[in-house]
Amino acid sequence: MFWNRDKNQGQIIGDWPDAERPSYIPKYHLHDFAAIDFEAANAELTSACSVGLVIVRNDEIVDRFYSLIKPVPNKYDFWTTKVHGIKKKDTENAESFPAVWYRVAHKVAGLPMVAHGISFDQRVLRALHEYYHIKYPNYPFYCTHLGSQQLVPDVENHKVQTVALHFGYDMKKNHHNALADAEACAVIAMHIF
C-alpha cells in the first residue's frame, strides 16, 4: 500500500480517500523532514534528558545533532536510567532545553517532524516549548511506528530497531540512544513516507 521508490515528485502515499487518511501518514512522499527522538529522565514530559535530530533533504541525510539536556525536574527514575543509561551526573552541567533548541531551531524551521511514536516525542517537544514559554511552530508530525503498522504490516513487530533492520539499518546496541533512534526513524521514513 505504500508508495513505490521511484521518487516521483508528488508521489501519493497509500490509497486512502482524503477523509480516511490517517493523520500520522503524510499524503505525499516526504523529500525533506526532520526525524526527532527524546529520552526522558522520569515520567514528566518536561524531563527530556537527551535529544537526537536527523535532517533529511532531497531524500538524503544531510545533518545529525545530539545533545544532553538538563531535565525538569532534574531527577532520574531507576527504570528510565536502566533503559537509556543516562544518569543525573551526566546532565548536571548540561544546557537547558532553550539553549539546546536555539542551536537547532533554524535547521528544522519549515520541516515536518517524524518520530517513531509521536504520542511521546511530539508531546515532549510541545511541553518543553510551553514550559519555557517558547512559541511552538506547530510542526506537522508523522509517525513511523503507526505508519509502519499500516504500510509494512508483515514486519515481525514494529519496534524501531526491527523496522529499521527490515530496511537495512542495523542499530546494533544503540537502541535508546536519541541520535541512533532518530537516525533509524529517518531511514524508516525515507522508505515508507
Beta strands, then each sheet from edge to edge (+ up, - down):
strand 1: 33-40
strand 2: 48-57
strand 3: 60-68
strand 4: 113-115
strand 5: 141-143
sheet 1: 3+ 2- 1+ 4+ 5+
end
